[in-house]
Amino acid sequence: MSKFMKALEKMGLVELDGASRPADDDRGLPDADEIDAILQSTGVAASPAPAPAPAPVEAVAVPAGTELDLAQVYARAGVPTSPFPAEKLLKLLEGLRAMDPHTRKVAVQAMDAADETWTIDDPVMDAQRKTDALRRAKEGVNQRLVALSEQAEAQVAAEDAYQNQASETIRQQIRELEDQLQAEIQQVAERKANLRQELRGAQDEASHQILRIDQEIERLHEVMRSFGAPAASPPPSTGG
């Protein structure tokens, strides 16, 4: 008969027939070895692993994209090592899940009574300490989130101020360029008007001179019409 079955029979949780029951069965509480057999059968280690030395309590900041390390949280919060951690009791209760709640409680109390290395207060106190540590860790994460939110909001406000300033500066430059463009357009228009005016003046002067020439030619033709053409055209004057 296994130590596991023997321990459960001692606690009155199972009934073995006479052939299976040892002759020296005292029907007392299970001893430490039998408790270890029960724990091993439910996947719970017989003895807890030592925890790292506690560190000063501080807010836990969880980097983005990483899993929360509970052992680190407990160490930062200064949670001491428990003779019987709460997680160990949870695994034991899970292994006894087929039993009703009252029977599970009786079984755990029987294990507590049989093993002087721990009491039921140990996992209860461990659970309380770890719950407090997790609450403080949660507050630390929330505080970090609030700080990040405030930083982000301040940065957004700074970016808005920069955008407004840059927009106003560029708009001012655009207004100045538009004024410069209008001034250039005005100057070009004035130069074009002056050119047109000068051209009209030159055209008027040329028309006046052409008219004067035509009139003089017509007046000179009167001489030729009256007396006929000369016998021989005199050579053109050289101006000398």
trRosetta pair geometry for C-beta under 8 A, 3 or more apart (Angstrom, degrees):
i j d omega theta_ij theta_ji phi_ij phi_ji
1 5 5.4 -108 -177 79 93 123
1 6 5.5 110 125 -60 114 94
1 16 6.9 16 -122 -133 144 159
1 20 5.6 104 -75 175 122 92
1 21 7.7 26 -34 -102 162 32
1 22 7.0 -124 34 -36 129 94
2 5 4.9 92 60 10 85 97
2 6 6.8 -148 97 -5 44 89
2 37 6.9 172 159 177 94 138
3 6 5.4 -57 -145 40 34 115
3 7 6.1 37 156 -24 68 104
3 33 6.3 -92 -151 129 150 92
3 34 4.7 -149 176 -114 100 69
3 37 3.7 167 95 -38 117 169
4 7 6.0 -56 -152 32 26 109
4 8 6.6 21 154 -14 62 107
4 34 7.5 161 -86 -163 28 75
4 37 4.7 -136 -63 137 70 110
4 38 5.6 132 -128 -85 80 58
4 41 4.8 59 -106 -36 144 154
5 8 5.8 -55 -147 38 34 109
5 9 6.3 34 154 -21 67 105
5 14 6.5 -68 -157 73 77 150
5 16 6.9 88 156 -72 113 127
6 9 5.8 -56 -149 35 30 110
6 10 6.5 33 152 -23 64 104
6 22 7.8 11 -117 2 120 117
6 25 7.8 -142 -147 -119 98 105
6 30 7.4 123 111 -113 81 100
6 34 6.1 -103 89 -124 101 126
7 10 5.7 -52 -151 31 33 113
7 11 6.7 22 154 -11 65 105
7 30 3.6 34 -137 -104 93 142
7 34 3.7 156 -77 165 114 117
7 35 6.7 156 -138 -68 149 43
7 37 6.4 167 -10 68 137 114
7 38 5.5 -101 89 -49 152 114
8 11 5.9 -61 -151 41 34 105
8 13 4.4 -80 -173 67 86 114
8 14 4.7 43 122 11 115 109
8 38 7.5 134 -55 -100 85 115
8 107 7.7 -12 -120 -124 75 117
9 12 7.5 46 -178 -73 35 23
9 13 7.3 -97 -76 52 24 69
9 14 5.2 -62 -80 74 69 86
9 15 6.9 112 -129 -105 92 24
9 16 5.2 -30 -103 -5 144 108
9 21 7.4 -163 162 -109 159 98
9 25 7.8 -39 113 -157 130 135
9 27 7.7 -84 133 -116 89 71
10 27 6.0 169 -129 -153 66 37
10 28 6.0 -14 -159 78 118 38
10 29 6.1 123 144 -138 122 16
10 30 5.1 149 66 -59 140 72
10 34 7.4 46 22 141 141 164
10 110 7.9 157 107 173 93 136
11 29 7.1 51 -84 -131 75 63
11 30 6.6 -34 -42 -18 98 105
11 106 7.0 140 174 131 113 97
11 107 5.8 74 154 -115 160 69
11 110 4.5 107 -117 125 115 175
13 99 7.3 -42 -151 -107 122 137
13 103 6.5 108 -122 -173 102 113
13 106 7.9 164 -76 95 101 114
13 107 6.2 29 -67 -88 143 109
16 20 4.4 -109 176 88 114 118
16 21 5.0 143 97 -65 116 87
17 20 5.3 83 58 14 74 101
17 21 7.1 -145 97 -13 34 94
18 21 5.7 -59 -140 32 32 109
21 25 5.1 -60 176 -9 98 156
22 25 4.8 132 67 -48 80 90
29 110 5.6 -164 -139 -170 101 89
29 113 5.5 -96 -145 99 163 109
29 114 4.2 -157 139 -79 113 103
30 34 3.7 -121 -169 95 108 131
30 35 5.5 139 115 -54 119 74
30 38 7.3 65 132 -21 168 128
30 110 6.8 74 20 141 95 107
30 111 6.9 -17 63 -101 117 64
30 114 4.9 9 75 -136 62 174
31 34 5.3 95 52 12 64 102
31 35 7.2 -119 107 -6 34 91
31 114 6.0 -145 -110 179 20 114
32 35 5.6 -53 -148 35 34 113
32 36 6.4 37 152 -20 66 102
32 114 6.9 -174 -63 136 50 93
32 115 5.1 103 -103 -108 82 92
32 117 7.4 71 -120 1 125 117
33 36 5.6 -53 -153 34 33 113
33 37 6.6 38 147 -23 64 101
34 37 5.4 -46 -151 29 38 116
34 38 6.7 40 149 -19 64 98
34 114 7.5 -53 66 149 107 154
35 38 5.6 -50 -153 33 37 112
35 39 6.4 35 149 -17 67 105
35 111 4.9 117 -127 -144 116 96
35 114 5.9 170 -50 92 125 124
35 115 5.3 -66 30 -49 169 126
36 39 5.5 -53 -146 38 35 112
36 40 6.1 34 155 -20 67 106
36 46 4.2 20 -138 -124 104 117
37 40 5.8 -53 -144 37 29 109
37 41 6.3 31 155 -21 63 107
38 41 5.8 -57 -149 35 29 111
38 42 6.6 10 157 -5 63 110
38 92 7.6 50 130 -140 102 104
38 95 7.9 143 166 111 77 141
38 111 7.0 -116 67 -96 148 127
39 42 6.1 -70 -152 45 30 99
39 44 4.0 -85 -169 79 87 105
39 45 7.1 -34 147 85 121 17
39 46 5.7 136 84 -96 136 56
39 88 7.6 -3 -144 -175 121 103
39 92 6.3 -46 -113 -95 76 104
40 43 7.7 56 -173 -66 31 15
40 44 7.1 -96 -68 61 26 61
40 46 6.5 -9 -57 -58 95 94
41 95 7.0 122 104 -174 76 140
42 91 6.3 139 129 144 106 85
42 92 5.7 95 93 -122 154 48
42 94 7.1 138 180 79 113 76
42 95 2.4 -26 -139 -96 119 168
42 96 7.0 -33 -102 -33 145 70
43 91 6.0 -115 89 -180 92 120
43 95 6.5 179 27 -77 87 121
44 88 5.4 97 -160 -157 119 78
44 91 4.4 149 -84 102 101 126
44 92 5.3 -14 -33 -65 159 78
44 95 7.0 -102 -17 -14 107 141
45 48 6.9 122 89 -91 118 36
45 49 7.4 19 100 -32 164 85
45 88 7.1 -82 52 -115 79 111
48 81 7.0 163 113 -174 130 98
48 82 6.8 60 20 79 176 69
48 83 7.1 165 20 -176 128 23
48 84 7.0 -174 -32 -108 127 26
48 85 5.2 123 -114 -12 139 106
48 88 6.3 -94 -81 -45 100 143
50 81 5.8 -28 -148 -112 59 156
51 54 8.0 38 118 -63 116 71
51 71 7.2 -163 -139 -155 95 95
51 74 7.1 -76 -155 112 141 123
51 75 6.7 -167 168 -86 106 90
51 79 7.5 -67 151 95 167 86
51 80 7.5 152 59 177 135 32
51 81 4.3 -174 22 -84 105 92
52 71 7.6 88 13 162 108 106
52 75 5.1 9 71 -118 108 136
53 75 7.7 67 83 -154 37 104
54 75 6.1 -165 -122 -160 47 58
54 77 7.8 -71 -150 87 104 41
54 78 3.9 68 -176 -131 133 61
54 79 7.0 169 -106 42 113 34
54 80 6.6 -50 -48 -83 131 58
55 58 7.8 -50 122 11 106 104
55 75 5.5 50 10 145 100 86
55 76 5.3 -31 71 -113 113 46
55 78 6.9 -126 61 -70 39 71
56 76 7.7 -17 83 -163 45 63
56 78 7.3 1 -133 -56 18 113
57 76 6.6 93 -128 147 41 70
57 77 5.4 41 -117 -135 91 45
57 78 5.6 -62 -60 -3 89 113
57 136 7.1 -34 -170 152 112 159
58 76 5.9 -83 46 -178 80 111
58 140 7.6 82 136 -111 57 142
59 136 7.4 -128 -108 161 56 86
59 137 7.8 131 -160 -125 51 40
59 139 7.1 -99 -123 101 98 82
59 140 3.0 161 -166 -124 82 110
59 143 5.9 -62 -149 58 151 135
59 144 7.1 163 145 -43 126 98
60 68 7.9 67 146 -145 137 102
60 72 7.7 123 -130 117 122 98
60 73 5.5 -10 -86 -114 160 84
60 76 6.1 133 -80 78 98 157
60 136 7.6 99 1 115 100 80
60 137 4.1 -3 31 -136 135 86
60 140 4.5 119 39 83 57 147
60 141 6.5 -19 88 -50 86 82
61 140 6.4 -105 -60 152 53 108
61 141 7.2 140 -122 -98 38 56
61 144 4.8 128 -121 -89 90 152
62 66 6.6 -155 -179 73 81 97
62 68 5.6 -41 -115 -93 132 87
62 141 5.5 4 11 -108 110 110
62 144 7.6 171 30 62 66 154
63 66 4.7 46 75 15 95 127
68 73 6.8 21 171 -42 102 128
68 137 7.7 100 -160 157 129 140
69 72 3.8 49 102 14 115 116
69 73 6.7 167 94 -17 61 81
70 73 5.3 -50 -148 33 38 116
70 74 6.3 35 155 -17 69 103
70 134 7.9 -13 -135 -90 93 103
71 74 5.9 -54 -148 38 32 108
71 75 6.2 31 153 -19 65 108
72 75 5.6 -54 -142 38 32 111
72 76 6.2 33 158 -19 66 106
73 76 6.0 -58 -149 36 26 109
73 77 6.4 16 155 -10 63 112
73 133 5.8 125 143 146 93 112
73 134 6.6 53 147 -92 143 61
73 137 4.7 -11 -146 -81 120 150
74 77 5.8 -63 -146 44 30 106
74 79 4.1 -60 -171 39 90 132
74 129 7.9 72 -144 124 97 99
74 130 5.8 -24 -103 -116 112 88
74 133 5.4 82 -108 124 55 167
75 78 7.7 43 179 -69 31 27
75 79 7.3 -72 -69 41 27 85
76 133 7.8 130 74 -160 79 112
76 137 7.8 102 74 -88 126 101
77 129 7.7 155 120 166 123 86
77 132 7.3 157 178 104 141 85
77 133 3.4 -179 54 -125 172 106
77 136 6.0 134 -110 62 118 136
77 137 7.2 -76 -55 -48 123 96
79 126 7.5 83 -180 -149 115 69
79 129 4.7 133 -129 138 98 119
79 130 5.8 53 -126 -80 157 67
79 133 5.4 -57 -48 -45 120 148
80 129 7.5 -55 31 172 72 170
82 85 4.7 130 65 -86 117 55
82 86 7.2 58 55 -20 165 68
82 122 5.2 135 -176 174 103 94
82 123 6.7 112 152 -89 147 46
82 125 7.1 167 -117 83 121 93
82 126 3.8 -27 -63 -82 160 130
83 117 5.8 -166 -176 149 128 81
83 118 4.2 -173 117 -94 118 96
83 122 4.9 -69 56 -144 94 155
84 88 5.8 -118 -173 74 66 133
84 89 6.5 71 151 -51 103 100
84 117 7.9 123 -49 110 101 88
84 118 3.8 85 -26 -162 122 156
84 119 7.9 -166 24 50 133 29
84 122 4.4 93 44 98 94 131
84 123 5.0 -64 112 -49 96 93
84 126 7.4 -148 89 -3 57 144
85 88 4.7 102 63 -1 81 102
85 89 7.4 -149 100 -1 49 83
85 123 6.4 57 132 -112 20 83
85 126 5.3 -154 -141 161 50 161
86 89 5.7 -55 -154 37 39 110
86 90 6.3 43 148 -23 69 104
86 123 4.5 127 -94 -168 54 84
86 124 7.6 114 -98 -76 100 17
86 126 4.4 -161 -29 99 93 106
86 127 3.8 124 -108 -68 148 83
86 130 6.3 -127 29 24 139 139
87 90 5.4 -50 -148 34 36 116
87 91 6.5 37 153 -19 66 101
88 91 5.9 -52 -152 34 32 110
88 92 6.5 33 149 -19 63 105
88 123 6.9 -123 63 -100 89 123
89 92 5.5 -53 -149 36 35 114
89 93 6.3 36 153 -18 67 104
89 108 7.1 58 -148 -139 99 134
89 123 4.0 64 -17 -158 142 166
90 93 5.8 -53 -147 38 31 110
90 94 6.4 34 151 -22 63 105
91 94 5.5 -52 -147 35 33 114
91 95 6.5 34 152 -20 64 103
92 95 5.7 -55 -152 35 33 111
92 96 6.5 12 154 -2 66 109
92 108 6.8 114 120 -100 132 102
92 111 7.9 -99 -172 38 152 169
93 96 5.9 -66 -145 49 33 99
93 97 7.0 72 147 -71 61 71
93 104 5.9 68 -136 179 80 133
93 108 7.3 -10 -78 -65 85 134
94 97 5.5 -5 -162 -44 39 113
96 99 5.0 -26 169 23 91 118
96 103 7.8 -148 168 110 118 91
96 104 4.7 141 117 -119 126 96
96 107 6.0 -169 -134 70 159 153
96 108 8.0 -146 33 -49 159 91
97 104 7.8 26 -94 -90 27 139
99 103 4.1 -117 176 91 118 120
99 104 4.8 151 89 -58 118 80
99 107 6.9 83 77 -10 172 138
100 103 5.0 86 56 11 76 105
100 104 7.1 -143 93 -8 35 90
101 104 5.7 -56 -146 36 32 112
101 105 6.3 31 157 -20 66 105
102 105 5.7 -55 -151 35 31 111
102 106 6.4 31 152 -19 65 105
103 106 5.6 -52 -147 36 34 112
103 107 6.3 37 152 -22 66 104
104 107 5.7 -54 -150 34 31 113
104 108 6.5 27 154 -16 65 105
105 108 5.9 -56 -149 37 32 107
105 109 6.2 30 154 -17 66 108
106 109 5.7 -57 -146 40 30 111
106 110 6.3 34 153 -23 64 105
107 110 5.7 -54 -151 33 30 112
107 111 6.6 31 151 -18 63 103
108 111 5.6 -51 -151 35 35 112
108 112 6.4 40 148 -22 65 103
108 120 6.8 91 138 -106 106 111
109 112 5.4 -49 -149 33 35 116
109 113 6.4 34 153 -19 65 104
109 120 6.6 -18 -103 -58 65 140
110 113 5.7 -53 -147 36 33 110
110 114 6.3 26 155 -16 65 110
111 114 5.8 -62 -145 40 30 107
111 115 6.2 -4 166 7 68 114
112 115 6.8 -77 -140 49 22 87
112 118 7.0 -91 -129 104 73 81
112 119 5.7 65 -164 -146 111 47
112 120 4.7 -30 -101 -44 156 88
115 118 6.0 8 112 41 112 82
118 122 4.8 -77 -160 19 96 154
118 123 7.9 53 173 -27 128 86
119 122 5.6 125 60 -15 61 94
120 123 6.8 -53 -164 39 47 96
120 124 6.3 44 144 -16 72 114
121 124 5.4 -65 -146 46 37 114
121 125 5.7 36 158 -21 75 108
122 125 6.1 -57 -144 38 23 105
122 126 6.2 24 156 -19 61 110
123 126 5.2 -53 -141 40 35 116
123 127 6.1 41 157 -24 67 101
124 127 5.8 -52 -151 33 29 111
124 128 6.6 29 150 -19 62 105
125 128 5.5 -53 -149 35 35 113
125 129 6.3 33 154 -18 68 105
126 129 5.9 -54 -146 37 30 108
126 130 6.2 24 158 -13 65 110
127 130 5.9 -60 -143 42 28 106
127 131 6.1 33 155 -24 64 107
128 131 5.7 -54 -147 34 28 113
128 132 6.5 28 154 -17 63 104
129 132 5.8 -55 -152 36 31 110
129 133 6.4 31 150 -19 65 106
130 133 5.4 -49 -145 36 36 114
130 134 6.3 37 154 -20 66 104
131 134 5.8 -54 -148 36 30 110
131 135 6.5 33 152 -21 64 103
132 135 5.7 -52 -150 33 32 112
132 136 6.5 29 153 -15 65 104
133 136 5.8 -56 -151 38 32 109
133 137 6.2 34 150 -21 66 106
134 137 5.3 -50 -145 36 35 115
134 138 6.3 41 152 -23 65 101
135 138 5.6 -50 -150 33 32 114
135 139 6.6 34 150 -18 63 102
136 139 5.5 -50 -150 35 36 113
136 140 6.4 39 150 -21 65 102
137 140 5.5 -51 -150 34 34 114
137 141 6.5 35 152 -18 66 101
138 141 5.7 -51 -149 35 33 110
138 142 6.3 32 152 -17 65 106
139 142 5.6 -55 -147 39 32 111
139 143 6.2 34 153 -21 66 105
140 143 5.6 -53 -145 36 31 111
140 144 6.4 31 154 -19 64 104
141 144 5.7 -54 -149 36 32 111
141 145 6.3 33 151 -20 64 105
142 145 5.5 -53 -148 36 33 113
142 146 6.4 35 152 -20 66 102
143 146 5.6 -50 -148 34 33 111
143 147 6.4 33 152 -18 65 104
144 147 5.6 -53 -148 37 33 111
144 148 6.2 32 153 -18 66 105
145 148 5.7 -54 -146 38 31 110
145 149 6.2 34 153 -22 65 105
146 149 5.6 -54 -148 35 31 113
146 150 6.4 30 153 -18 65 104
147 150 5.8 -53 -148 36 31 110
147 151 6.3 31 153 -18 65 105
148 151 5.6 -53 -146 38 33 112
148 152 6.2 33 154 -20 66 106
149 152 5.7 -54 -146 37 30 111
149 153 6.2 29 155 -18 64 107
150 153 5.7 -54 -145 38 30 110
150 154 6.3 31 154 -19 64 106
151 154 5.7 -55 -148 37 30 111
151 155 6.3 29 154 -18 65 107
152 155 5.7 -56 -148 38 31 110
152 156 6.2 33 153 -21 65 105
153 156 5.6 -51 -145 35 32 112
153 157 6.4 34 153 -19 64 104
154 157 5.7 -52 -149 36 32 112
154 158 6.4 33 151 -19 64 104
155 158 5.5 -51 -148 36 34 113
155 159 6.3 35 152 -19 66 103
156 159 5.6 -53 -148 37 32 111
156 160 6.4 36 151 -21 65 103
157 160 5.5 -51 -149 34 33 113
157 161 6.4 34 152 -19 65 103
158 161 5.6 -52 -148 36 33 111
158 162 6.3 34 152 -19 65 105
159 162 5.6 -52 -146 37 33 112
159 163 6.2 35 153 -21 65 105
160 163 5.6 -54 -147 36 30 112
160 164 6.3 30 154 -19 65 105
161 164 5.8 -54 -148 36 30 110
161 165 6.2 28 155 -16 65 108
162 165 5.8 -58 -146 40 30 109
162 166 6.0 27 157 -17 67 109
163 166 5.8 -56 -142 40 28 108
163 167 6.0 29 157 -21 64 109
164 167 5.7 -55 -145 36 27 112
164 168 6.3 25 157 -17 63 107
165 168 5.9 -56 -147 37 29 108
165 169 6.3 29 154 -19 64 107
166 169 5.7 -54 -146 37 31 112
166 170 6.2 26 157 -16 66 108
167 170 5.9 -58 -146 40 28 107
167 171 6.1 29 155 -19 65 109
168 171 5.6 -54 -143 38 30 112
168 172 6.3 34 155 -21 64 104
169 172 5.7 -55 -151 34 29 112
169 173 6.5 29 151 -17 63 105
170 173 5.5 -52 -149 37 34 113
170 174 6.3 39 149 -22 66 103
171 174 5.4 -50 -148 34 34 114
171 175 6.4 36 151 -20 65 101
172 175 5.6 -50 -148 34 33 111
172 176 6.4 31 152 -16 65 104
173 176 5.7 -53 -147 38 33 110
173 177 6.2 32 153 -18 66 106
174 177 5.7 -55 -146 40 30 110
174 178 6.2 33 153 -21 65 105
175 178 5.6 -52 -146 36 31 112
175 179 6.4 33 153 -19 64 103
176 179 5.6 -51 -148 35 33 111
176 180 6.3 34 151 -18 65 105
177 180 5.4 -52 -146 38 34 113
177 181 6.1 38 151 -23 66 103
178 181 5.4 -49 -145 35 32 114
178 182 6.4 34 153 -19 64 102
179 182 5.7 -52 -149 36 31 111
179 183 6.4 33 151 -19 64 105
180 183 5.6 -53 -149 36 32 112
180 184 6.3 33 152 -19 65 105
181 184 5.6 -54 -148 37 32 111
181 185 6.2 34 152 -20 66 105
182 185 5.5 -52 -145 36 32 113
182 186 6.2 34 153 -21 65 105
183 186 5.6 -53 -148 35 31 112
183 187 6.3 30 154 -18 65 106
184 187 5.7 -54 -146 37 31 110
184 188 6.3 31 155 -18 65 106
185 188 5.8 -55 -147 38 29 110
185 189 6.2 31 153 -21 64 107
186 189 5.7 -55 -148 36 30 112
186 190 6.4 29 154 -19 65 104
187 190 5.7 -53 -148 35 32 110
187 191 6.4 30 153 -17 65 105
188 191 5.7 -55 -147 38 32 109
188 192 6.2 33 153 -19 66 106
189 192 5.7 -54 -146 38 30 111
189 193 6.3 33 153 -21 64 106
190 193 5.6 -53 -147 35 32 113
190 194 6.4 33 153 -20 64 104
191 194 5.6 -52 -148 36 33 112
191 195 6.4 35 152 -20 65 104
192 195 5.6 -52 -148 35 33 113
192 196 6.3 32 153 -19 65 104
193 196 5.7 -53 -148 37 32 110
193 197 6.2 33 152 -20 65 106
194 197 5.6 -53 -146 37 32 112
194 198 6.2 32 154 -18 65 105
195 198 5.7 -53 -147 38 30 110
195 199 6.2 32 152 -21 64 106
196 199 5.5 -52 -147 36 31 113
196 200 6.3 33 153 -19 65 103
197 200 5.7 -52 -148 36 31 110
197 201 6.4 34 151 -20 63 104
198 201 5.6 -53 -150 36 32 114
198 202 6.4 31 152 -18 66 104
199 202 5.7 -54 -148 37 33 110
199 203 6.2 33 152 -20 66 106
200 203 5.5 -52 -144 37 32 112
200 204 6.2 34 155 -21 65 104
201 204 5.7 -53 -147 35 30 110
201 205 6.3 29 154 -17 64 106
202 205 5.7 -54 -147 38 32 111
202 206 6.1 31 154 -19 66 106
203 206 5.7 -54 -145 38 30 109
203 207 6.2 32 155 -21 64 106
204 207 5.7 -53 -147 36 29 111
204 208 6.3 31 153 -20 63 106
205 208 5.7 -54 -150 35 31 112
205 209 6.4 27 154 -16 65 106
206 209 5.8 -56 -147 39 32 108
206 210 6.1 33 155 -20 67 107
207 210 5.7 -54 -144 37 30 111
207 211 6.2 32 155 -19 64 107
208 211 5.8 -56 -150 36 29 112
208 212 6.4 29 152 -19 63 106
209 212 5.6 -53 -148 36 33 112
209 213 6.3 34 153 -20 66 104
210 213 5.6 -54 -149 36 32 111
210 214 6.2 32 154 -19 66 105
211 214 5.7 -53 -144 37 30 110
211 215 6.3 32 155 -20 64 106
212 215 5.7 -55 -149 36 30 112
212 216 6.4 28 154 -18 65 106
213 216 5.7 -57 -149 36 31 108
213 217 6.3 33 153 -21 66 104
214 217 5.7 -52 -147 34 32 112
214 218 6.3 32 154 -18 64 106
215 218 5.8 -54 -148 37 30 111
215 219 6.4 31 152 -20 64 107
216 219 5.5 -53 -147 36 34 113
216 220 6.3 31 154 -16 66 106
217 220 5.8 -59 -149 39 31 109
217 221 6.3 38 150 -27 65 103
218 221 5.5 -47 -148 27 33 117
218 222 7.4 49 149 -32 57 91
219 222 5.8 -38 -169 8 38 117
220 223 5.8 -41 -170 21 50 112
220 224 7.2 39 142 -9 70 101
221 224 5.5 -57 -152 41 46 108
221 225 5.9 45 151 -22 75 106
222 225 5.8 -55 -142 38 29 109
222 226 6.2 25 158 -19 63 111
223 226 6.0 -63 -149 37 26 107
223 227 6.4 -27 172 25 65 109
224 227 7.0 -80 -133 56 24 75
224 228 7.1 -33 -173 147 60 8
224 229 6.2 27 -158 -88 102 60
230 233 6.2 122 75 -89 117 45
230 234 7.2 -22 117 -18 162 82
